[in-house]
Amino acid sequence: MKENTIDHSTAAATFNKDVERVNWHDETLWFVRSKRDKSAHAIPEWETLRETASNIKNNVLSNMHHYLQEFEAKAKENGIIVHWAADGDEHNKIVHSIIAKHGVTQMVKSKSMLTEECHLNEYLADNGVEVIDSDLGEFIVQLRKEPPSHIVLPAIHLKKEDVSDTFHEHLGTEKGNNNPQYLTEAARKELRDTFLTRKIALTGVNFAVAETGEFVVCTNEGNADMGAHLADVHIACMGFEKLVPQRKHLGVFLRLLARSATGQPITTFSSHFKKPREGQEMHIVIVDNGRSTQLGREEFRNSLKCIRCGACMNTCPVYRRSGGHSYHNAVAGPIGSILAPNLDMKKNADLPFASTLCGSCTNVCPVKIDIHDQLYKWRQVLVKEGYTPTSKTVAMKGMSAVLANPSVFKIAGKAGRFVIKNMPFMVNNSMNAWYNQREMPTPPQESFREWYAKKQKESKDKK
C-alpha cells in the first residue's frame, strides 16, 4: 500500500464503530435498491433491455478503434475541439492548459467520476485554479474536504445533521436547522453566483455517440446545463468506454440508467451536446488511463461496459456496511473493486477481497457485467502476482494442504473440535478475527464423515 492508504478492512472497522450510522447507511441504500426493483419489475421487457445493452457494449469493446475514430471525426465536424489523454496526469494538464489559455482562475464543475479518478480538483488547486463542484452532493463533500463515497449519491454517508453543521460552518446558515428544504435553498443561493460568474464549465459524459459526434450528460439537478450554457468555454471529460455506436442506442441505456441508479423512469435532465453555441468554445478530453490495458485483459474487459449507475453498490452487503470511503478509490463498491486493480494492482490488492461473492451485484447490473466472477478472478491474479499479505498466503497454502489430504483433514477436524470444547480460550481471543465479531459455534460431537459412517453401519446391521 502507498503511504496514507488505509486498507479496506481497517477503514471498514473504523466506519463500523458508529453502529447507528452503519445501520442507517445499510437501510438507506437498501431502500434505493428496492426502488430499483420496483421500477425494473414495472417493465416487461427489462431483461431484454439488459441483454440488448450488454450486446451493444460488446460491439463497442470489439470495435473500439473504429468508433473512437468515427466519434473524433464527427465531433470535429461539429466544431468540438478533441483532445486525447493517455493518463490522468495528461488529462489534468490538458484541462489546465485550456483554463490558462483563457486567463481565468475559477471554474464550475458538474459531477464527473473521471475527474475524481484523475484527481483533477487537487491538481488545479495546486496550480492556482479554484474549482466549485455544483452537484449538491459533490458540493457538500467538497466543503468537508472529503471524496465522494458513492458514484451517484456522493454524500450518502452523511445525515442531514452533518450537512447542517457543514453549511453552518462554511455558508453561515442557521445553526441546528436540519430542514432539507432550508439547506437545499442555502446551497442553491450559494451556487447561483458561481454559475453566473464562472467563464469555464466542466462536465462529465454519460454517453458519447460515434455516429453523430455528440455526447449526453445526465443529471437530476440541472447543474451541468446551468454551467455549460452560461459559460464561454465548455470542457467535457470522458473515458473512452462511454461510446455507443448510434443515437438510437441511447434509448436503451437511458431507460436502464436511472431505473438502476435511483428507481426513476429517467433522469430529470438528459442533455445532448452536439456543437458549441455561437461564440462558445467546446472541448472534449478522451481519456485512456489504464482502459486499454483492461480492454486487453479478456477476463476483465467486460468491466468497461459499466454505465456508472451504482446499482451494484446499493445491493452489495459489504459496501452497505463498510461505507464508500473504505475502498480508497474514486469508484467504490463491487465495480470499483474490479476497476481499481487494473490501475494499480499493488495499491488496490485488498479490494477484490472486500466481497462475499454472493452475486447480487451481477444480478442487478443493467449491462450484465459478470462482477462477482471478475472479483473471484482478480483474487487469483493477485495471489499469483504476490500482492496478497504473507499471512493470508501462508494460511491459504496451509488450508490447501489440509483439504487435499483426507487423513490430515480428519486429524485436523478432531483437533479443532477438541480445542473448541476443552480449551476455548485458544480460539476465543483477540487473535481470532472471527471471534471479534461473532460467538464461536458449539463444536459438534462428531464430524460428518463419522456420522455418515455410523449411519451406514447401522443401516447394514438392520439388514
MARZAKE-531917 format. One record per residue (C-alpha): residue in three letters; y, z, x negated. Coordinates in steps of 0.02 Angstrom, whole numbers, plus 32768, in hexadecimal, padded with zeros to 4 digits. Layout:
<rs>
res/y/z/x
ala/Y/Z/X
...
</rs>
This chain:
<rs>
res/y/z/x
met/8000/8000/8000
lys/80B1/7FDF/7FC8
glu/8124/8071/7FAE
asn/8168/80BB/804F
thr/80E0/8067/80B7
ile/807F/80E7/811B
asp/7FD0/80B2/814E
his/7FA8/80A0/8206
ser/7F3C/813C/821B
thr/7FBD/81AD/81C9
ala/804D/8166/822F
ala/7FE6/816F/82CE
ala/7FBF/8226/82AB
thr/807B/8247/829F
phe/8099/81ED/8345
asn/800C/8251/8396
lys/805D/82F9/8370
asp/80CA/82E1/840B
val/803D/82E3/848B
glu/80B1/82D0/8521
arg/8104/8236/84D8
val/805D/81E9/84A9
asn/801C/81FF/855B
trp/80BD/81B5/85A1
his/80B5/8122/8528
asp/8000/8102/8557
glu/8020/8109/8612
thr/80BD/809D/860A
leu/8066/8011/85AC
trp/7FCF/8019/861E
phe/8046/8008/86B1
val/8086/7F65/8664
arg/7FD2/7F2D/8647
ser/7FAC/7F50/86FF
lys/8041/7EE6/8733
arg/7FFB/7E5A/86C8
asp/7F53/7E66/8722
lys/7FA2/7E5F/87CF
ser/800B/7DC9/879E
ala/7F77/7D6E/874F
his/7F03/7D8F/87E2
ala/7F84/7D47/8859
ile/7F6A/7C9A/880C
pro/7EC1/7C4A/8832
glu/7ED3/7BD3/879E
trp/7EF9/7C5C/871F
glu/7E60/7C3F/86B4
thr/7E7E/7B83/86BA
leu/7F2F/7BA1/867A
arg/7EEC/7C0C/85EB
glu/7E6B/7B89/85BB
thr/7EEC/7AFD/85C4
ala/7F68/7B5E/8559
ser/7EE1/7B82/84D9
asn/7EB0/7ACB/84CF
ile/7F66/7A94/84BD
lys/7F7C/7B0C/842C
asn/7ED8/7AD1/83DF
asn/7F20/7A22/83E2
val/7FC1/7A5C/8390
leu/7F67/7ABA/8306
ser/7EFA/7A22/82E2
asn/7F8F/79AC/82DA
met/8018/7A1D/829A
his/8057/79A1/8218
his/8072/791C/829B
tyr/80CA/798C/831A
leu/813C/79D9/8297
gln/8175/792F/825C
glu/818D/78F4/830F
phe/81F1/798F/833C
glu/8261/797F/82A2
ala/8286/78C8/82C5
lys/82B0/78E7/837D
ala/8318/7982/8357
lys/837F/7922/82D8
glu/8399/7896/8355
asn/83DC/791A/83CC
gly/845B/7955/834C
ile/8401/79F3/8314
ile/8404/7A1C/825A
val/8350/7A42/8224
his/8325/7AB7/8194
trp/827A/7AE2/8149
ala/8252/7B8C/80FD
ala/81B4/7BAE/8099
asp/81C2/7C6B/80A9
gly/822D/7CF9/80EC
asp/82A0/7CFC/8057
glu/82C9/7C43/8066
his/82E4/7C59/8122
asn/8360/7CE5/8103
lys/83BE/7C81/807F
ile/83CC/7BEB/80F4
val/8413/7C55/8182
his/848B/7CAB/810B
ser/84C5/7C05/80C3
ile/84F2/7BC6/8171
ile/8553/7C66/8195
ala/85AC/7C60/80EC
lys/85D9/7BA8/8105
his/863D/7BD8/81A0
gly/868F/7C6C/8149
val/865E/7CF0/81C9
thr/8616/7D9D/81AE
gln/85D5/7DC4/825C
met/8547/7D7D/82C3
val/84F7/7DA0/836D
lys/843B/7D92/8377
ser/83BE/7D8E/8406
lys/830B/7DCC/83F7
ser/82AA/7D73/836D
met/8209/7DB8/8326
leu/820F/7D36/829C
thr/82B2/7D7F/8259
glu/8262/7E2C/8261
glu/81D0/7DE5/81FE
cys/8249/7D9F/817C
his/82B8/7E3D/817B
leu/8352/7DD2/819E
asn/83C2/7E60/81DC
glu/83AC/7EC3/813C
tyr/83C8/7E28/80D1
leu/846A/7DFA/812A
ala/84A8/7EAE/8126
asp/848E/7EB0/806A
asn/84F6/7E11/8061
gly/8587/7E54/80C8
val/855A/7E09/8172
glu/855A/7E79/820B
val/84D1/7E4E/8289
ile/84D1/7E8F/833B
asp/842D/7E83/839B
ser/8459/7E57/844F
asp/83B1/7E76/84A2
leu/83C1/7F24/84F0
gly/8322/7F69/84A3
glu/834B/7F1E/83F9
phe/83FD/7F60/8407
ile/83BC/8010/8427
val/8344/8013/8393
gln/83C9/7FC2/8323
leu/843F/8052/834A
arg/83B4/80CB/831C
lys/838E/8069/827C
glu/82DA/804F/82B6
pro/8271/7FB1/82BF
pro/8233/7F78/836A
ser/818C/7FC4/839B
his/8156/7F38/8411
ile/8176/7E7D/8411
val/81AB/7E77/84C8
leu/81E1/7F2C/84E6
pro/8236/7F5A/8441
ala/8267/800B/8477
ile/81CC/8037/84DC
his/81AF/80CE/846D
leu/8253/811B/84A8
lys/8277/817B/8549
lys/831B/8170/85A7
glu/834D/8218/855D
asp/833C/81CD/84AE
val/83A9/8139/84E0
ser/842A/81AD/852C
asp/8436/8211/848B
thr/8442/8172/8423
phe/84CD/8128/8490
his/852C/81CD/8490
glu/8528/81CE/83D1
his/8555/8117/83B5
leu/85B1/80DF/8452
gly/8602/8180/848B
thr/85AB/8186/8534
glu/85A2/8225/859C
lys/852E/82A3/854A
gly/8491/82C4/85AF
asn/84AD/8234/862A
asn/83FF/81E6/8631
asn/8420/8171/86C3
pro/83D8/80C5/8692
gln/845F/806A/86F5
tyr/84E8/80C8/8699
leu/8497/80A9/85F0
thr/847E/7FF0/8613
glu/8534/7FDD/8648
ala/856A/8032/85A7
ala/8504/7FB8/853F
arg/8546/7F23/85A3
lys/85F9/7F5A/8586
glu/85DB/7F70/84CC
leu/8584/7EC8/84B8
arg/8601/7E66/8521
asp/8681/7E67/8494
thr/85F9/7E35/841A
phe/85D0/7D98/847D
leu/8687/7D69/848D
thr/86B6/7D7F/83D6
arg/861F/7D45/8370
lys/862C/7C91/8335
ile/8576/7C83/8301
ala/84DF/7CAC/836E
leu/8429/7CB1/833B
thr/8396/7CA4/83B2
gly/82DC/7CA0/83A3
val/8270/7C14/83E9
asn/81E4/7C2B/8467
phe/81AF/7B74/846F
ala/81E2/7AD4/8416
val/81B9/7A2B/8461
ala/8184/79A5/83E6
glu/819D/7919/8465
thr/8255/793D/8484
gly/8292/79A4/83F0
glu/82CB/7A30/8464
phe/82A3/7AE9/845D
val/8294/7B6F/84E3
val/82CF/7C23/84DC
cys/828D/7C9E/855F
thr/82EB/7D3F/8587
asn/82FF/7DB6/8618
glu/83B1/7DEB/85EF
gly/8407/7D45/85CC
asn/8446/7D85/8526
ala/8407/7CEF/84C5
asp/8467/7C7B/853A
met/8505/7CE3/852D
gly/8500/7CDF/8471
ala/84D0/7C27/845D
his/8549/7BE2/84DF
leu/85E1/7C42/84A3
ala/85C6/7C2A/83E8
asp/8604/7B99/837F
val/8561/7B98/831D
his/84B2/7BB2/8365
ile/8425/7BD8/82EA
ala/8373/7BD8/832E
cys/82E3/7C19/82C4
met/822D/7BF3/82E5
gly/8182/7BFE/8297
phe/8135/7B51/8298
glu/80A9/7B89/830D
lys/8125/7B8B/839F
leu/810C/7AD0/83BC
val/80C5/7A82/8459
pro/80A8/79C6/8462
gln/8104/7995/8502
arg/8183/79DD/857B
lys/8104/79DC/8609
his/809C/7A5A/85A9
leu/8127/7ADB/85BB
gly/80F2/7AF4/8670
val/804C/7B3B/8637
phe/8096/7BB5/85B9
leu/812A/7BEF/8622
arg/80B2/7C1E/86AE
leu/8048/7C83/8634
leu/80CE/7CD5/85C7
ala/812C/7D4A/863D
arg/8093/7D73/86A6
ser/8036/7DA9/8609
ala/80CB/7E07/85C2
thr/8115/7E68/8654
gly/80BF/7E2A/86F2
gln/8154/7DBF/8726
pro/8138/7D11/876F
ile/81AE/7CCA/86EB
thr/8232/7D08/8673
thr/82DE/7D1A/86C3
phe/8329/7C9C/8649
ser/82C3/7C0D/85FE
ser/834B/7BAC/85A3
his/8333/7AFF/855A
phe/839B/7ACE/84C3
lys/8392/7A15/8498
lys/8436/79EF/8441
pro/84D7/7A48/8412
arg/8564/7A42/848F
glu/8600/79E3/845D
gly/8654/7A39/83CA
gln/85BF/7AAC/83AA
glu/854C/7AAD/8312
met/8493/7ACC/832F
his/8412/7AF5/82AA
ile/8358/7B16/82B4
val/82F9/7B69/8225
ile/823E/7B44/8224
val/81E0/7BC9/81C4
asp/8134/7BCD/8171
asn/8129/7C7B/8122
gly/806C/7C7D/8112
arg/8045/7C17/81AD
ser/7FFF/7B85/8149
thr/7F86/7BFD/80F6
gln/7F50/7C40/819F
leu/7F3F/7B8E/81E0
gly/7EC9/7B69/8150
arg/7E5B/7C00/8176
glu/7DE2/7BBA/81F5
glu/7DAB/7C64/8237
phe/7E5E/7CA2/824D
arg/7EC4/7C07/827C
asn/7EB5/7C2E/8337
ser/7F2F/7CBE/831C
leu/7FB8/7C3A/830D
lys/7FA3/7C15/83C6
cys/7FFF/7CB7/83EE
ile/8094/7CA5/8466
arg/80D1/7D58/8446
cys/80B5/7D9C/84F6
gly/807C/7E49/84BD
ala/7FEC/7E51/853A
cys/7F72/7E87/84B2
met/7FE3/7F1A/8486
asn/7FF4/7F54/853A
thr/7F37/7F5D/854F
cys/7F03/7F9B/84A2
pro/7ECB/8053/84A9
val/7EF6/806A/83F2
tyr/7FA5/8020/83FD
arg/7FCD/8080/849C
arg/7FA3/8125/8449
ser/7FE1/8105/8399
gly/808A/80B0/83B7
gly/80CC/800D/8372
his/811D/8058/82D7
ser/8073/8091/8296
tyr/804A/7FDB/826E
his/80D3/7FCD/81E6
asn/80E8/7F15/8212
ala/8162/7EAC/8278
val/80D8/7E7F/82F4
ala/8071/7F16/8325
gly/7FD3/7F2C/838A
pro/7F35/7EC0/8386
ile/7F8D/7E1A/8368
gly/7FF6/7E64/82DC
ser/7F57/7EA9/828E
ile/7F10/7DFA/8277
leu/7FB5/7DA9/8244
ala/7FEF/7E2C/81C6
pro/7F5D/7E22/8149
asn/7F82/7D69/8138
leu/8031/7D94/80F9
asp/7FFB/7E21/8084
met/7F43/7E4D/8081
lys/7F56/7EE7/8014
lys/7FE9/7F34/8071
asn/7F9D/7F17/811D
ala/7EE6/7F39/80F6
asp/7EE5/7FD1/816B
leu/7F1C/7F73/8208
pro/7E7B/7F15/8238
phe/7E26/7FC0/823C
ala/7EA4/8001/82BC
ser/7E38/7FC4/834B
thr/7DA1/7FF6/83B3
leu/7D6B/7F3F/83BD
cys/7D5D/7F58/8479
gly/7D93/7EA4/849A
ser/7E18/7ECD/851C
cys/7E9B/7E72/84B3
thr/7E34/7DD3/84B6
asn/7E18/7DE3/8571
val/7ED2/7DE5/859A
cys/7F10/7D68/8518
pro/7F60/7CD7/8579
val/7F2F/7C58/84F3
lys/7E80/7C9C/84D6
ile/7E92/7CD7/8422
asp/7DF0/7D2B/83EC
ile/7E52/7DC3/83B2
his/7DC9/7E46/83A6
asp/7D55/7DCB/834C
gln/7DDD/7DA8/82CE
leu/7DFB/7E61/82B3
tyr/7D42/7E74/828A
lys/7D45/7DDD/8216
trp/7DE0/7E1E/81BC
arg/7D83/7EC1/819A
gln/7CFA/7E5F/8144
val/7D77/7DFD/80DC
leu/7DD7/7E9A/80AA
val/7D39/7EF6/8074
lys/7CFE/7E5F/8011
glu/7DA8/7E4F/7FBB
gly/7DA8/7F08/7F8F
tyr/7E3F/7F3B/7FF7
thr/7DED/7FCC/8053
pro/7DF7/8081/8015
thr/7D72/80AF/7F97
ser/7D39/8143/8002
lys/7D1A/80D1/8097
thr/7CC2/804E/802D
val/7C4E/80D0/7FE0
ala/7C2B/811D/808A
met/7C01/8075/80D8
lys/7B8D/8048/8047
gly/7B38/80F0/805A
met/7B23/80D8/8115
ser/7AE1/8028/80F8
ala/7A5D/806B/8081
val/7A28/80F0/80FE
leu/7A20/807A/8193
ala/79BE/7FF9/812E
asn/7932/8073/8103
pro/78D2/80BD/8198
ser/788B/814D/8131
val/7935/817E/80EC
phe/7981/816C/819A
lys/78FD/81E1/81E2
ile/791B/8265/815C
ala/79D8/8258/816D
gly/79CC/826D/822A
lys/7965/830B/8219
ala/79DA/8351/8196
gly/7A72/832B/8202
arg/7A29/8380/829B
phe/79F8/8418/8233
val/7AA4/842A/81E5
ile/7B02/8419/828A
lys/7A91/8499/82DD
asn/7A7D/851A/8253
met/7B15/8501/81E3
pro/7B9E/84BE/8257
phe/7C27/84F0/81DC
met/7BEA/8462/816D
val/7C2B/83E2/81EC
asn/7CA6/8446/8255
asn/7D32/8447/81D5
ser/7DD0/83E9/81A6
met/7D6E/8376/8133
asn/7D20/8326/81CE
ala/7DA0/82B1/821E
trp/7D36/82A7/82BC
tyr/7D38/8364/82D1
asn/7DF6/8368/82BE
gln/7E07/830D/8364
arg/7D66/8339/83C3
glu/7CDF/83BA/83DA
met/7C3D/8392/8380
pro/7BAC/8368/83F5
thr/7B17/83DB/840E
pro/7A8D/839C/839A
pro/79F3/8356/83F2
gln/794D/83AD/83D9
glu/78FC/830B/83A0
ser/792B/8259/8373
phe/7910/81C7/83E7
arg/7881/818A/8379
glu/782C/8235/8386
trp/7847/823B/8441
tyr/7804/8189/8456
ala/776B/81AC/83EA
lys/7746/824A/844F
lys/7754/81EC/84F5
gln/76E3/8162/84B4
lys/7661/81E3/8481
glu/766D/823B/852A
ser/7655/8195/8582
lys/75BA/816D/851C
asp/7571/821B/8538
lys/7582/8206/85F6
lys/751D/8165/85ED
</rs>
